[in-house]
């Protein structure tokens, strides 16, 4: 991809995960370089434009069935109240949900996340009403994320005959309550970052093998004539690594991020990797959503029929919405892919690898190879590659040769041999990274 385009690396599940020696890994491909209008975002202090203190009828059902039911609503102080002319159950409906999706129209690939740094994904949701047999219900409409995204709100009713009916309640809703930027990030009990776990590790000097591995690999897809020389650049944004998880992460997702923070603190000490204290401090949000069938069928989010598993994007930086001093990009992740419940854990490690600089590689056992023979954890070469990108002597968008000179790596016969046959870089050149990779695997969560 060209330097000015948003970097989006997308994981597509192609098979179920297997053993650590031969995992059918999520395949990843660059997303199309499309440009879409920014999603409307609203500061938390903006007064809501959707207060309706009096009861109003909701009309205009889009429904294949004639068995709809009348609805009235009123909204005030973040509370949406609903009254039904008859209970949905009496009309044959088995479930009724309040659906929210960003009110900006989607582009041809996915919701444009540049304006929200990925927070748009968590705003695609359905909140089930607890009792569809009742003639009334109420629901607090609170923003699920600290970045406010205007949403279209509708009622969705699922009939026993399989039909789905939908009616608009608010076409462009502005949240007035919910998570705030200065709120504390709540880390689940039991998730601990042990900053002394790898204290004995001494970071070795980068080698020619580590540099070439980290920046220039044969394309595993065979695209662009095999190797994409346009992407042979250092990827290293100056923002510190401050992360938090949003949406529907499991405890295991938090634990994996904690284990990677521990190892990043020794292979990339300048990142100062840690969980953010407040949402305002977050530079690397991780958005975990459940790709329910309705999301796939309606193309309302990054979930779609291709079985997308996850992605990393630095699009907000490339588009100029945010600077590289404010953001390191974001990750989107499918919480529980069908047929492969552990694949989201592997994909999370893979996408964080992209977030700290690594490209796709063509080395079996690496966390960054796709779609086959992927390891379960960052390999020694992955760790050495991350160290190259985060070395203070390398800077974002340095070319391969510029990085070589900055790191003091000689352009000798070994360098030329590696350039001629890049598969030779698949073997880690230094024992400290081998030992660290073994310790990481031993201390990591096993799916």
Beta strands, then each sheet from edge to edge (+ up, - down):
strand 1: 8-12
strand 2: 27-30
strand 3: 52-58
strand 4: 71-76
strand 5: 79-84
strand 6: 93-102
strand 7: 125-128
strand 8: 136-140
strand 9: 151-159
strand 10: 164-173
strand 11: 242-247
strand 12: 274-275
strand 13: 284-289
strand 14: 308-313
strand 15: 330-334
sheet 1: 2+ 1- 14+ 15- 13- 11- 12-
sheet 2: 3+ 4- 5+ 8-
sheet 3: 7+ 6- 9+ 10-
end
